[in-house]
Amino acid sequence: MNKYAKAIVAALTAGLGAYGTAVADGSVTAQEWVGVAVAVLAGLGLVWAVPNQPAPAPYEPEHSE
């Protein structure tokens, strides 16, 4: 999987959420566009900065002798 996919999805989700709030009154002002941009950058940057957990070790059953 693309290593940037999680950050891109987070940025789109944050941006669309901010845009949905901004357009609720029928228009989007310059200040609201700045809010959308900040939400996109925050979603992108914060999610990208947090590393994924390492993959768990494969299961190996114990051998009894």
Sequence and secondary structure as in RCSB ss.txt:
>XXXX:A:sequence
MNKYAKAIVAALTAGLGAYGTAVADGSVTAQEWVGVAVAVLAGLGLVWAVPNQPAPAPYEPEHSE
>XXXX:A:secstr
  TTHHHHHHHHHHHHHHHHHHGGGS   HHHHHHHHHHHHHHHHHHHHS               
